[in-house]
Amino acid sequence: MNLRRFVVVGVFVAAMCGLPPAPSARVHASAEALPARLSDQEFWKLVQDFSEPNGSFRSDNLVSNERQFQFVIPELVRTAKPGRAYLGVGPEQNFTYMAALKPSIAFIIDVRRGNLDLHLLYKALFELSADRAEFVSLLFSRSRPRGLTAKSTAGEIFQAYSGVFTDGRLYIETISSIRNKLLTKHRFALSEEDLNGLEYVFRAFFMFGPQLKYSPVGLAGGTVQPTYAALMAATDDRGEARGFLSSEEAFAFVKGLESRNLIVPVVGNFAGPKAIRAVGAYLMQKGATVSTFYLSNVEEYLRRDGFWQDFCDNMSMLPTDGTSTLIRSIRSVTDDPADGLRSELGAMATISNCR
């Protein structure tokens, strides 16, 4: 997921890949019947039943490397309808899109089991945190500095934490609380591998703090990578802060989804045999429609590895309409690694040639 990209938003339908929509995708119930919450058992069953075997990627991808991913949000909120289903891939940038789009349910589909562990960690931390400042405190194992209020900007919050050292005792207390939240309260059947994955992820946040980058150790990829703090302080192209930590309202919306088990992480290859299709079948059963699917630049790898048609077949199984929208990340037109990302809007005709 190279840094030299820009984000593209475009309406998508099943015909995006030169394929007719599945018969069940053509007609939806007029009223969407998505659940107001999922029980712990329902949530974990979806995680297990929809997931494919663990895959691999060249980076742990614990944080985004897309500087300007918020640039598309103003147009996105004019196009995509709230109260529907959100699909995405990767780490924390999904929370920002959710806060803007206000979906009723979200599925995060990623080829790595490590991304599922990351999102279970986030789930526990959202539930444990009363507000943004406490969330940042627990995420990075740093004592909460004085002076932060509900009106503090994300930049002010991270600036305040930049002068705070990590706290080993808080780290131990928090990882214990995370395990208790997931294993005792929710009774999720986490494997030893998942528990080790949670601790691996949490230790990276502890070690690198708000300076954590997409590739914390090696694999720079010849790019300038933004830190976690920089991403949280980012804005759209008009200077408006839209990140999930930009306001208590945005944070509370994501926390609400997490608390009601409505952000479901799934292990799956976009060209795989089960994950996307299972999500599509579930949404059709509920009479629901996909509002938005954040793809990052996964398409680049699918084309390179010869799985484009499989991906298109899977996408044709999602329930969509004329307002359903893809968010895509594409390489920048320049070779300057400091160029960052640019935002651009495009029609779904740019993702054709699926026959």
RALIN-V624079 format. One record per helix or strand of 2 or more residues. SS is the DSSP state (h for helix, s for strand). FROM is the first residue (numbers start at 1). TO is the last residue. If there is no record, write none. Layout:
BEGIN
ss: {SS SS}
from: {FROM FROM}
to: {TO TO}
END
This chain:
BEGIN
ss: {s h h h h s h s h h h h h h h s h s h h s s h}
from: {5 14 23 40 69 85 93 105 113 132 154 168 192 228 248 263 275 290 298 308 325 342 348}
to: {11 17 26 50 79 88 101 110 128 140 161 185 211 232 259 267 285 296 304 315 331 345 351}
END
